[in-house]
Amino acid sequence: MFRVYRPWIAAMSVTILETPRFRSGVPGLDEVLKGGLPRGALLLVEGPPGSGKTTIALQFLLEALRRGETCLLASNAETPEQLGSIAASHGWSLDGVQTTHLADDAREADAASDYTLFPEAEVEVGETLSHLFAEVERLRPTLLVLDTISSLRVLAPTPAFYRRQLKRIRDFMAARACTTVMLDEASMTEKDLRSQTLADGIIELHQADYTYGADRRRLRVRKMRGCRYLSGAHDFVIATGGIVVYPRLIAQSYVSLASTEPLQCGIGQIDALTGGGLPRGSSTLVVGPAGIGKSTITTLYAFAAATHAEKSSLLLFDESVETHLTRSHGLGLDLAGARDAGRLYIDHLDPAELSAGQIAHLLVRQVEEENVKVVVIDTLNGYLQSAMEEPTVLLHIRELVSYLNRRQVVTLLTLTQHGILGPEMTAPIDLSFLADNVFLLRYFETEGTIRKALSVVKKRSGKHEHTIREFILQPGGVRVSEPLTGFTGVLTGTPVYSSAPGTRGLE
């Protein structure tokens, strides 16, 4: 075997040239593009009608205008009046943005003229581009938006002719250091490789129609020559004020913080069950049937953190904020006071209107900007509803939990099981493998009454009690009994007693 030594490789200095960028003006998009849009490039924005192509292009133009650059919008899809109406719906003004209509020359052409030497389509395309190039020469813009290039495809007599016209546009603008953004919808269905191969960057806008609730919109960067970008699908919405992009969460991109003291809930018996508290940077799943007290347990930890000047966030999917505050007040937990003091964020989220990316973005902002240390998702059933037609919902949850763990946040997730009593209780999805700790609550019947049992069945780090205790909700507070030692079968709902009632640990 021969070894080839190349010492010059190690000695060679590598110089990485960063492509000049400019801000897009679209919240979240610069994070996806890792710096912004490449300057001097030919960019293709693809999407079906109504996906937001014109809106995102207007945001590019207005941001460049704010930075003192000359911008040109060449449109054959909308009239200047229609463009102004779109801008006004977002509270924008297009004053300062130069506009031209690509069909002007075609309308002014002599209707009686006939084209004997060249096909009519070739002449029309030539007139359109001549008009465009003349405007560019006159205005010398640094950013040009073509809305849309579909008309060129329709007019072009052959695919080869169409490609030549696109190349003409690219070369002409590149020679004048003009960044060009072309909008196109046909290539989404026709897979037009002519425009895709000529473009330096491709941004795709998708719209998914769900059975119920708001449509889901996603943005994907297909390529960006010479530039780093965040690959994959990123949720976005079109709201008043423009498009907002929610970059895909990547937990590994965040630094893992050092661990601190465990979080205790303030009730000695529960803290004993968990072996002294919940570790920082861990996730806890609270499982049980409806109405058994899952939300109460998670609220105990959030309120305990608030009393120690730490910030908590409660995301409610199944009940309103007012109902949760009232119920907690009845148990002696002054959540309203903690919220007013700025130590507790409590939000009711509508799963029919929010995507998984929006929920993740909300939590990341609270953790990074507001220094939230405890996060409660109540319930996971509701969170799952926000992505019930999303095939990668488990990956969304896993990435979110992993991120929160790296930031040393105590995460509490509630999951409602189907059924009330008996061993045949099931959960809509098994997420116990994601959780570091698992609380299990069960109803059980004894002496003609329905009682509640609480146990900790899993704790990844450290020891915990393997006992079962009675969990009691009463006006003014929460009580937890000593371990139930006098009988077996509590978790089945029908326990078998083996000793006198006085020794069973029941309250």
N, C-alpha and C positions, 0 to 999 in steps of 0.2 A: 504494500500500500504506500502510495506516495502522498506526502503532505506538501501542500503549496502554501508557502508563507508570503503574506502580503503585508509587510509592516507599514506600507504607505497608507493602508486603510485606517489603521489606528491613529496615525499621525495627521491624517487629513482633517482639516477643520470644516465643519458643515455649517453653512450659513442658510438659515431659513428665512425666506423673504415673505413677509405677510402681505396679502393682497389688501390694498386700501379699501376701507369700508365707509359706508355712511348709514346713519340711523334710518330705520324703516318707518318710525312713527307708529308702529303697531305694538301695543303692549304685549310682551312675551315673545314676539317674533325674533327680536335681536338676541334673546337668550337661546332660541333654537338655532339661529344662524351663527352663534358664538361671535358676535361683534357687529352684525348688520349686513346690509346688502353690499356685494362687491362692486366697487366703482369701475365704470367703463365696460361692464359686462352686458351680455344679451340675456335677459331673463324671461322665462316663459311661465306665466301663471295660468294654470289649467283648471277647469271646473265646469260643471253643468250650469245651465241657467239658474240664477237665484242663489248660487253658492257664495257670492260675495266678492267676485273678481273686481268689479268696478269700485266697490267700497274700499278694498285693500289698496287698489291703485291710487285712489284719491288720497289715502293716508300717506302713501309714499310721496306724492306730489306736495302735499301740504307740509310735511316734515322738511322736505328739501327747501321749500319756500321759506319756512321759518329760519332756516340756516343761511338765507341770503343767496340761494342758487336760482338760476333761471330754469323754469320748467315749461314743458310743452305737452299738452294733451291732444292727441289726434284721434278723433272718434268717428266711426261710421255706424255705431250701434245706437247711440243716443244723441239727440240734438243738444245744443247748449242749454236750452231751457230745461230739458230732462236732467242733465247733469247738475244744473243749479238746484233743481228740486231734490235730487238725491243728497247733495251736500247740505241743503237746508234742513233735511230730516234728521241730520246728525248734529245740527247746530254749527255747521261750517260755512265759510264764505270762500268762493273760488277767486276772489279778487287777487290779482297778481299772478294767477296761473294762466299762461297763454293757451288758448284753445283754437283748434281748427277742425273743420269737418271734411273728412277725406272724400266725400261725395260731391263737393262743390263743383269741381271741374266737370264731372259727369253730368251734373244738372245743367251747367252752362253750355255744354257742347251743343252744336247745331243738330237738332233732331233729324234734319233732312239729309245730313251727310251720310255717306255710306263708305265702308272701308273695303276698297277693292284690292289693295295689295296685302293687307294684313287682316287676320281675324279680328272681329270687333272686340272680343275679350282682351286680346293682347294690347290693343290700343287703350282700352279703359284702364287696365292695370298700369300701363306706362304713364298715363295722365295722372293717375292717383299718386304714384310714387314721385313723379316730377313735382307735383304740388307739395307733397310732404318734404322732399329734399329742399325745395325752395324755401319753405318755412324754417327748416332747420338752419339753412345758411343765413337767413335773415335774423333769426333770434339767437342762434348759438346756445341752445339749451344744454345743461349738464345732465338733465333727466328727461327722457321722452317716454310717454306711455302711448301705446297703440291699442285702441279698444274698438274692434277686435281685428285679428288677422284672418278671421273666418271668411270675410268677403274676398280676400285674395285667393283663398282656396277655391271658392265658388267660381270666380271669374277665370282662374287659370285653366287654359285648355288642356294642359297635360301636367302630370306630377313633376316632370323634369322642369317645366317652365315655372311652376310654383316654387320649387326649391331654388331656382336661380334668382327669383325675386327676393326670397328671404335672405339669400346670401348677399344680394345687393344692399339690402337694408343693413345687415350686420356689418359689412365692410365699410359702408358709408358712415355709419355712426361710430364705429371703432376708430376711423381715421380722424374723427372730431372729438374723441374722448367723451362721448355721450353715452351714459348708461341708458339702455333701452329695455323697457318692460312691455312684453307683448302678451295680450290677453287672448285666450282661445278656449272654446268649449268643445269643438268637434273632435279634437284628438282624444278626449276622454272616452269616446266610444269607438272612433275609427282607428285609434292607436297610430296617430300620424307620426312616424319616425322621422320624417323630413324636418319638421320644426324641432323635434326633441334632440336630434343629433347636432343641429346647428346651434342650439342654445347653450350658453355657458352654465345656466342654472335653471332648474325646473321646480316650481312650487305647485303642488296639487291641492285642490280644495275638494273635499268630499262631503256629501250630505246623505245621512242614513235615515230612512223613514221608519220610525218605530210604530208598533201597534197602538200605543197610547202614550200621551205626553209629548213633550217638545222633541223636534227633530234633533238628531245629534250631528254635529259638524266636526270634521277632522281635517287637519292640515298635515301634509307630508312633503318633505324636501327630498326629491328624487335624486338630484345631483347638484353640485355647486363646485365647478372646476377651481382647483387651487385653494379651496376654503374648507375649513373644518365646520361641521354642523352636527346637530343632534338628530340622529336618524329616528325612524319610527313615526307612528301616528300621534298627533297632538290635538287634543280637543280645542275647539274655539267656538265663540259665540259672536253673533252680530247683534249689537245693542245700540241704543242711542249714544252716539259718540264714536261709533266705529267697531271694528273687529278687535276682539281681545283673545289672545292665544294663551293656552295653559300648557306649558311645556311638559312633556312626559317626565314623571318623577323617576330619578335614578338614585337609589339610596346610597350606592357606593361613591357617588360624587360628593357626599358630605362627610366631613371629618367625624370620626367616632370620639365622643367626649369621655372624660374620665368619670367613673362611677362615684356616687356619694352615698349617704346614709339611706337605708330603706324608708319607704313611705308607710306610715302607720295610719290606720283609720280612726284611732282614738277609742275604740271599744276593745278592752283587753282580751276578751274571749276570741274575737275575730283575729286580732293580732297574734294570739297564741296559735290559732289554726294555721296561719301563714308562716309560723316560725319566726315571728318578730317583725313582719311587715313585707311589703312588696318591693323587690329590688328595683332600683332605678334602671331604666333602659330595658324593661321587661314588659311583655304584653300579658294581660290576664283576660281569660274568657269566663264570663259568668253565664252559666247555662241553667235553664229551668223552664217550667211551664208559665203561662200567662198569669200575672197577678201575684206571683209568689214573693217578689221583693228584689228582683235583679237590679232594677234601676236604683233602688234604695242603697244597695251595697256600693255601687259605683259612685253614687252621690256622696256617700260617707267619705270616700277617699278624696273626692274633689273638694269637699268642704273642709276636710282636715288640712289639705294643702293651702287653701285660702286663709285659714286661721293662722298659718305659719308664714304668711306674707308671700306665698308662692301663687303663681297664676295657673288657673285651670280652664279648660274649654269643654263644654258639654254640647255635643251635636245630637239633637233630638229629631228622630224621624217619625215616631209614632204618636207623640202627644205634643200639645202646644206648650209654649214657654210658660204661659199663665197657669196651666194645670200643673205643670211640674213644680213651679214655685209654690203654689198653694199646698200641694201634697207634701212637699219637703218641709214647709213651715209647720204643718201639723205634726211632723216628727221632730220638731225642735231644731231644724236646720235652716238658718237664716240665709238662704241663697240670694235673696233680693239685696240684703245688705252687702254681701260679698261682691255682687255684681255692681252695685252702686259705688263701691270702693275701688273698682277696677281690678279686682283679683279673680273675677270669674266671668268668662264669656259663655253665654248660653244662646244657642241659635236653633231655630226650627227649620229644617231643610225639607224641601219638597222633592221627593225622589223622581217625580214625573217631570220635573223641570231642570234638574241638575245632572250633569255627567260626572263620572268618576274622577275625571281630570279636574273639574271645578272643585270638588270636595277636597281632593288632595292639595290643590293650590291654596285653598282656605286654611288648611291645617299647617302647611309649610310656612305661610305668611305669619300665622299666629306664633309658631315656634321660633322662627328666625327673627321676627321683628318685635314680638310682644313678650318673648321669653316664657312661653307657656311650658309648664313642667308636667301637667297631668292632662290627658286627653281621654274623653269618654265618648264612645259611639254607641248610642242607644236608639234603636237596636241594629244589630247586623242585618236582621231581616229587612229593615227599611233601607239600609245601605245597598243591599243586594238588589232591591227594587230599582235603584238608580242605574243599574247595569244588568238587569235581568236578561236582556237580549244581547249582552256583551259576552262573547265566548271566552274572553280572557279576564273575567271578573276576579278569579282567584289570584291571578298575577297582580292585578291592581291592589288587592288587599295585602298580599304578601309584601309588595314593594313599599306600601305605605307603612306597614308595621315595622319592616326592617329599617326604614328611615327614622321613625320615631325611636326605635331602640338605639340607634347610633347616636341620636341627640340626647340620650339619657332621659327620655320622657317615659313616665308611667302611663301605659295605654290600657284602658279597660273597655272591653267589648261585651255587649250583652247579646245573647242568642236565645230566642224563644223556641221552645220545643212544642211539638204537636201533642195534645193530650193533657190530662190533668192527673189521673192516678194510674197506678199499675206499671208493670215493667215494659210495656210496649210503647214507650215514648220515643219519638224520633225528632231529629232536627232537620230543617230543610236542606242543610249542607253541613258536612263535617269539617270544622275548622280547628279542631283541637290540636292538630299537628302544628298549626301556626303559633299557638299560644305557649308561653313559658309557664303560666300558671292557670289552673282551671278550678273555679268554684262550681259546685254542683248543689242545686236546690231541688228539694222534692216535697210534695205533699204526702202526708201519711195520716191514717185514721187511727184514733185511739179513744176509748171511753166515750164514743159517740160524738167526737169533735174532730175537725180537720186541723192538723198542725203542719208546721213547716220545718224541714230538716235542712241543715247547712253543713257542708263538708268541703274540704280541699282535697281534690283527687290527684293533683299534679303540681309539682313545683320543680323546675329544672335546676335551679341553683339553691343549695342549702336544704335544710330539713324543714319538715312541716308536720303538723299533727295528722294522724290518720283516724281521728275520731269523728263522730257525728254529733252535732249539737242542735238543739232546737232554736229556731230563729223566730223572734216574736216582734211584730210591729204593733205599737200601741200609741195612743195619743201622748205626745210629748217626747217620744224617743223610741229607741230600738234596744231590745234586750236579747242576749244570747245565753243559753243555759250552759251548765256544765256538761261534759260528755255523756251521751246516752249509753249507759253500760248494762242496762238490765234486760235487753232483748235484741233480737236479730231481725233482719228483713225490713228495716226502716225504708230503705231505698226502693223496695218493691211497692210501698204504699200500704201494705198490710203486715205490720210487724208481729212477731211471735214473742210473747213475754216469757221470761225465764226466772223472774224473781218478783218480789213484792213491789207494789207501785211506788213505795217510798224510796226505793233504791234505783229508780230508772233514770234519774236526772231530769225529769220533766219539770217545767216551771208550774 
